[in-house]
Amino acid sequence: MPKILIIEDDRNVCWAFEEFLKDIGHRTVAASSAEEGMQLLEKERPDLILLDVKLPGMTGIEALPQIREKCEAPIIVITAHGTMDTAVQAIQRGAYEYLTKPIDLDKAAEVISLALSSGPMSPPDERPPAASLPLEMLGTHPLMQEVFKQIGAVAQSDITVLISGRSGTGKELAARGIHRHSHRAEKPFIAVDCARLPETLAESELYGHERGAFTGAVDQRIGHFERADGGTVFLDEIGELSPELQKKLLRFLEQKVVERVGGEKEIKVDVRLIAATHRPLRALVDSGKFREDLFYRLNVMTLHLPDLRDRIEDIELLANHFLKQVSPSKTFSKEATAVLLKHLWPGNVRELRNAVQHSSVLSRGATIQLADLPKTLCEPIADQGELDIAVKRLVDTHLQGEPTDQLYETLTKEFERPLLQRVLEFTGGNQRRAAGILGMHRTTLRRKVAEYGL
């Protein structure tokens, strides 16, 4: 019968865990602090450890490396805060998995079973301390927790990462998180919006130019890749790069050298590349607008950020977080919170943050009321189905942005991903059955699953 060490200072939570674990066939031993838990390790030799993050004295995160050195048992971290930093630090310091409060007991039982069958764990690698970052990603929804775990897993390597997700989902924050938790953290992080690069100066911006290289080049310029030497370059909206720049980027990824415009010398640089797109690159490849060889160079590791409407449970958490940043003493009324939860958020987290800032400015009291919210959130809903409303808002979002001559194709793909995701959830991930329900060939479904990062 496996023995589980519970390190938890809340006696009620600890008791609940003990009863739950006994019910599913485990022995338990408990400690109320990290220090006490480490003293029990040698004596009790547990098969698994449940470690709370918030403890008196040494925190669970601080204790993780020391516990890993003393014991090979898998550690499951328990946290009440679904932040990226907590998740990444837990994974990088040797945790097998982590769970967020309130604990889903079915999920906990599944994770504990998998951890016990995983065998002993090795001590974690040494990690550099993470620098402070004023903006952080938040989310307790399983989709975001998976994103945080992927960031923790990929941060210490130098592989190229492709981040997908619609506008406003936090792609740059994810890229900064990867950089911040990597061995490059003390080196530059340079973000470049490829959609805003002036076409005539794009090459010079990325790779630099020599004096006199073209009209107006009165001085030498160091490009973004050179400036980021030792660090990370984040290319947002990489699908907007011209064919010529795609070719040059492929050469850079293959050889890690840059050549300034008007120069004759190749300059070796050590840069990690992270790219992002809100448009499916596979579709751009199929339409001949993006190089296939560059796509495979970029698509070493894909990280997909979910829409805010796909993680409704995080809306209130994020809204309160943004409100504390601008008006720490204010709160949302129940009616205002209900509207926030009901809105479809086509602009995702960025739209939510803007709505909170708007509301805090208009609010004259300590509580944000319905009248303080942006009018677009409070418009009465006509007698239409929710799908009709969703389509209307999604189309309006695209029309109000940069109009495209491929609106039908764009929106079809936006609805295709949630359709495939829901069917795969229904079939428990069985692609053969899902393809049958969809009337789609399994090869096509596999390609789309990979394309959308499902």
C-alpha positions in Angstrom: 0.0 0.0 0.0 1.7 3.3 -1.1 2.6 5.8 1.5 1.9 9.5 0.8 3.5 12.4 2.7 1.1 15.4 2.9 2.9 18.8 3.6 0.1 21.2 4.3 -0.4 23.7 7.1 -4.2 24.0 6.8 -5.4 21.3 9.2 -8.8 21.1 7.5 -7.3 20.6 4.0 -4.8 18.1 5.4 -7.6 16.1 7.1 -9.6 16.1 3.9 -6.6 14.8 1.9 -6.0 12.1 4.5 -9.6 10.9 4.3 -9.6 11.0 0.5 -6.3 9.1 0.2 -7.3 6.5 2.7 -10.6 5.9 0.7 -8.6 5.2 -2.5 -6.2 2.8 -0.7 -3.2 4.8 0.4 -1.4 5.3 3.7 -0.7 8.8 4.8 1.7 10.8 7.0 1.4 14.6 7.5 3.6 17.6 8.1 2.5 21.2 8.7 5.7 22.8 7.2 8.4 22.2 4.7 11.0 21.9 7.4 9.0 19.2 9.2 8.3 17.4 6.0 12.0 17.2 5.2 12.7 15.8 8.6 10.2 13.0 8.0 11.6 12.0 4.6 14.3 9.7 5.7 12.2 8.1 8.5 9.0 7.6 6.5 10.4 7.1 3.0 7.1 8.1 1.2 6.2 6.8 -2.2 4.7 10.2 -3.2 4.6 13.7 -1.7 1.8 16.3 -1.8 3.4 19.7 -1.3 1.4 22.9 -0.7 3.0 26.1 -2.0 2.0 28.5 0.7 3.6 27.2 3.9 4.9 28.9 7.1 8.6 29.5 6.9 10.1 28.0 3.7 7.6 27.9 0.8 6.8 24.8 -1.1 8.6 26.2 -4.2 11.7 27.0 -2.1 11.7 23.5 -0.6 11.3 21.6 -3.9 15.0 21.3 -4.9 16.0 20.3 -1.3 13.2 17.6 -1.2 14.3 16.4 -4.7 17.9 15.9 -3.4 16.7 13.9 -0.4 14.0 11.8 -2.0 13.2 10.3 -5.4 9.5 10.1 -4.8 7.3 12.1 -7.2 6.1 15.4 -5.9 2.7 16.9 -6.7 2.5 20.6 -5.9 -0.8 22.1 -4.6 -1.4 25.8 -5.3 -4.3 28.3 -4.9 -2.8 30.6 -7.5 -2.9 29.7 -11.2 0.1 31.8 -12.3 2.6 31.0 -14.9 5.5 31.6 -12.5 4.3 29.1 -10.0 3.7 26.5 -12.7 7.0 27.0 -14.4 9.0 27.1 -11.2 7.3 23.9 -9.9 8.0 22.0 -13.1 11.6 23.3 -13.4 12.4 22.6 -9.7 11.4 18.9 -10.0 7.7 18.6 -9.5 6.0 15.7 -11.3 2.7 17.7 -11.6 0.8 20.4 -9.8 -2.9 20.9 -9.0 -4.8 24.1 -8.4 -7.3 24.7 -5.6 -10.2 24.0 -5.3 -9.0 20.4 -5.9 -10.9 18.2 -8.3 -10.7 14.9 -6.5 -11.2 12.8 -9.6 -8.4 14.6 -11.3 -6.2 14.3 -8.2 -6.8 10.6 -8.0 -5.8 10.2 -11.7 -2.6 12.3 -11.2 -1.6 10.4 -8.1 -2.1 7.1 -9.8 0.1 8.2 -12.8 2.7 9.6 -10.5 3.0 6.4 -8.4 3.4 4.4 -11.6 6.1 6.8 -13.1 8.9 5.4 -10.9 11.6 7.4 -9.1 12.5 10.9 -10.3 16.0 12.4 -10.7 17.1 15.7 -9.2 16.3 18.8 -11.3 18.9 20.6 -13.3 20.2 23.9 -11.9 18.1 26.8 -13.0 19.0 30.5 -13.1 16.8 32.8 -11.0 14.0 34.4 -13.0 14.0 38.2 -13.3 11.0 40.1 -12.2 8.3 40.7 -14.8 5.4 43.2 -14.2 3.0 41.4 -16.5 2.2 37.8 -15.9 -0.1 35.1 -17.4 -2.9 33.9 -15.1 -5.3 31.0 -15.4 -6.6 28.1 -13.5 -8.4 26.5 -16.4 -6.8 23.2 -17.5 -6.0 24.7 -21.0 -3.9 27.4 -19.4 -2.3 25.1 -16.9 -1.2 23.0 -19.9 0.3 26.1 -21.5 2.2 26.9 -18.3 3.6 23.3 -18.1 4.7 23.5 -21.7 6.5 26.8 -21.1 8.3 25.2 -18.1 9.3 22.2 -20.2 10.6 24.1 -23.2 12.2 27.2 -21.5 15.6 25.6 -20.7 16.1 24.3 -24.2 17.1 26.4 -27.3 14.6 24.9 -29.7 12.5 27.2 -31.9 9.0 27.7 -30.6 5.9 28.6 -32.7 3.1 30.2 -30.6 -0.4 30.2 -32.2 -3.5 31.9 -31.0 -5.9 34.7 -31.8 -5.1 38.3 -31.2 -5.2 39.3 -27.6 -4.6 35.8 -26.1 -1.1 36.7 -24.8 1.4 35.4 -27.3 4.1 37.9 -26.4 3.6 37.2 -22.7 4.1 33.5 -23.4 7.3 34.3 -25.3 8.6 36.5 -22.5 7.8 33.8 -20.1 9.9 31.3 -22.1 12.8 33.8 -22.2 12.5 34.7 -18.6 12.8 31.1 -17.4 15.6 30.2 -19.8 19.4 30.4 -19.4 19.2 33.5 -21.6 17.1 35.5 -19.1 19.9 38.0 -18.4 20.3 38.7 -22.2 18.1 40.8 -24.4 14.6 39.9 -25.4 13.6 41.8 -28.6 10.0 41.7 -29.8 9.3 42.5 -33.5 5.8 42.9 -35.0 6.3 41.6 -38.5 2.9 43.1 -39.6 4.2 46.6 -38.7 7.7 46.3 -40.3 8.0 48.9 -43.2 8.4 46.8 -46.3 11.3 48.9 -47.6 13.1 48.9 -44.3 12.2 45.4 -43.0 15.5 43.8 -43.9 17.5 46.7 -42.4 15.4 46.5 -39.2 16.1 42.7 -38.7 19.6 42.4 -40.0 21.0 46.0 -39.9 22.8 48.0 -42.6 26.1 49.6 -43.4 26.6 53.3 -43.9 25.7 54.3 -47.4 23.9 51.0 -48.2 21.0 52.9 -49.6 19.7 56.5 -49.7 19.2 57.8 -46.2 21.6 55.2 -44.6 23.9 57.9 -43.2 25.1 55.7 -40.3 25.7 52.0 -39.6 22.7 50.3 -38.0 22.8 47.2 -35.9 19.7 45.0 -36.6 17.5 43.2 -34.1 19.2 39.8 -34.4 22.6 41.3 -33.7 21.3 43.4 -30.7 19.7 40.2 -29.3 23.0 38.2 -29.4 22.9 35.7 -26.5 19.2 36.3 -26.0 15.8 35.9 -27.7 14.1 37.4 -30.7 10.3 37.2 -30.8 8.8 37.6 -34.3 5.1 38.3 -33.9 2.7 37.7 -36.8 5.4 35.9 -38.7 2.9 35.0 -41.5 3.2 38.6 -42.7 6.9 38.3 -43.7 7.5 38.8 -47.4 8.9 35.9 -49.5 12.3 37.5 -49.6 12.5 37.9 -45.8 11.2 34.4 -45.3 14.1 33.2 -47.4 16.6 35.2 -45.3 15.1 34.0 -42.1 15.4 30.4 -43.2 19.1 31.0 -43.9 19.5 32.5 -40.5 17.9 29.5 -38.8 20.1 27.1 -40.7 23.4 29.0 -40.3 22.9 31.4 -37.4 24.6 34.2 -39.3 23.4 37.7 -40.4 24.7 39.9 -43.1 23.9 43.6 -42.9 22.4 45.3 -45.9 25.3 46.7 -48.0 27.8 44.6 -46.0 30.0 41.7 -47.2 30.8 40.1 -43.8 28.8 37.3 -42.2 28.3 37.9 -38.5 27.8 34.9 -36.2 25.1 35.4 -33.6 23.6 33.3 -30.8 19.9 33.9 -30.8 16.9 31.8 -29.9 13.9 32.4 -32.1 10.3 32.4 -30.9 7.6 33.1 -33.5 3.9 33.7 -33.3 0.9 33.9 -35.6 -2.8 34.3 -35.3 -3.2 32.8 -38.8 -2.7 29.0 -39.4 0.7 28.8 -41.1 -0.2 25.4 -42.6 -3.0 27.0 -44.5 -0.6 29.8 -45.7 1.8 27.1 -46.9 -1.0 25.3 -48.8 -2.0 28.5 -50.5 1.7 29.2 -51.5 2.0 32.3 -49.2 4.5 30.8 -46.8 7.6 28.7 -47.4 7.1 25.0 -46.4 10.7 24.6 -45.5 10.6 27.6 -43.2 7.3 26.3 -41.7 9.0 23.1 -40.6 12.0 25.0 -39.3 9.7 27.1 -37.1 7.3 24.3 -36.1 9.8 22.4 -33.9 7.6 23.0 -30.8 4.0 24.5 -31.0 2.4 26.3 -28.2 -1.3 27.2 -28.6 -3.0 29.8 -26.5 -6.7 29.3 -26.0 -9.4 31.9 -26.6 -10.7 33.6 -23.4 -14.2 32.3 -24.3 -12.8 28.7 -24.0 -11.8 29.3 -20.4 -14.7 31.1 -18.9 -13.6 30.1 -15.4 -10.6 32.5 -15.7 -12.6 35.6 -16.7 -13.4 36.7 -13.1 -9.8 35.9 -12.0 -8.4 38.1 -14.7 -10.9 40.9 -14.3 -10.1 41.2 -10.6 -6.4 41.0 -11.3 -6.6 43.9 -13.9 -8.8 45.9 -11.5 -6.3 45.6 -8.7 -3.6 47.0 -11.0 -5.6 50.2 -11.7 -8.0 50.6 -8.7 -7.0 48.4 -5.8 -9.9 49.4 -3.6 -12.7 48.8 -6.1 -14.7 45.6 -6.8 -17.2 44.4 -9.4 -20.9 44.1 -8.5 -22.6 40.8 -9.0 -24.5 42.1 -12.0 -21.3 43.5 -13.6 -19.5 40.2 -13.0 -22.4 38.3 -14.6 -22.1 40.4 -17.8 -18.3 39.8 -17.9 -18.9 36.1 -17.7 -21.5 36.2 -20.4 -19.6 38.2 -23.0 -17.9 36.3 -25.8 -14.7 38.4 -25.7 -13.7 38.3 -29.4 -10.7 40.5 -28.5 -9.7 38.0 -25.8 -7.6 39.0 -22.7 -6.7 42.3 -24.3 -10.3 43.2 -24.7 -11.0 42.2 -21.1 -8.1 44.3 -19.8 -9.3 47.4 -21.8 -12.9 46.9 -20.5 -11.7 46.8 -16.9 -9.6 50.0 -17.4 -12.6 51.7 -19.0 -14.9 50.7 -16.1 -12.5 51.8 -13.4 -12.3 55.2 -14.9 -16.0 55.7 -15.2 -16.9 54.2 -11.8 -17.3 56.9 -9.1 -18.0 54.5 -6.3 -16.2 51.6 -4.7 -18.2 49.1 -6.7 -18.2 48.9 -10.5 -21.8 48.7 -11.6 -23.4 47.7 -14.9 -23.6 51.4 -16.1 -19.8 51.6 -15.7 -19.1 48.8 -18.2 -18.4 49.5 -21.9 -21.7 49.7 -23.8 -20.7 46.9 -26.1 -20.8 44.5 -23.2 -24.2 45.6 -22.0 -26.1 45.7 -25.4 -29.4 43.8 -25.1 -29.3 40.5 -26.9 -31.9 40.1 -29.7 -34.0 37.0 -30.0 -31.3 35.1 -31.8 -29.5 31.9 -30.9 -26.1 32.2 -29.2 -24.4 30.9 -32.3 -25.9 33.8 -34.4 -24.7 36.3 -31.9 -21.2 34.7 -31.8 -21.0 34.8 -35.6 -22.1 38.5 -35.8 -19.6 39.6 -33.2 -16.8 37.6 -34.8 -17.5 39.0 -38.2 -17.8 42.6 -36.8 -14.4 42.1 -35.1 -12.8 41.2 -38.4 -14.5 44.0 -40.3 -13.5 46.6 -37.8 -9.9 45.5 -38.0 -8.0 45.2 -41.2 -10.5 44.0 -43.9 -9.3 40.9 -45.7 -10.2 39.6 -49.1 -10.3 36.1 -47.6 -13.0 36.6 -44.9 -14.9 33.4 -45.8 -11.7 31.2 -45.5 -10.6 33.0 -42.4 -13.9 32.6 -40.5 -14.4 29.1 -41.7 -11.0 28.1 -40.1 -11.9 30.0 -36.9 -15.1 27.9 -36.5 -13.3 24.7 -37.6 -11.0 24.5 -34.6 -13.7 24.6 -31.9 -15.7 22.1 -34.0 -12.9 19.6 -34.1 -12.0 20.3 -30.4 -15.6 19.6 -29.2 -15.9 16.4 -31.3 -12.5 15.1 -30.1 -13.6 15.8 -26.5 -16.8 13.9 -27.1 -14.9 10.9 -28.4 -12.3 11.0 -25.7 -9.5 11.8 -28.2 -10.4 8.8 -30.4 -9.5 10.2 -33.9 -11.0 7.3 -35.8 -14.4 7.8 -34.2 -14.1 11.6 -34.5 -13.3 11.4 -38.2 -16.4 9.2 -38.7 -18.7 11.7 -36.9 -17.2 14.6 -38.9 -17.4 12.7 -42.2 -13.7 13.4 -42.7 -10.8 11.1 -43.7 -8.5 10.3 -40.7 -5.4 11.6 -42.5 -7.2 15.0 -43.0 -8.2 15.0 -39.3 -4.7 14.2 -38.1 -3.3 17.1 -40.2 -5.8 19.5 -38.9 -5.2 18.3 -35.3 -1.5 19.1 -35.7 -2.3 22.4 -37.5 -4.5 23.7 -34.7 -2.4 22.3 -31.9 -5.3 20.2 -30.5 
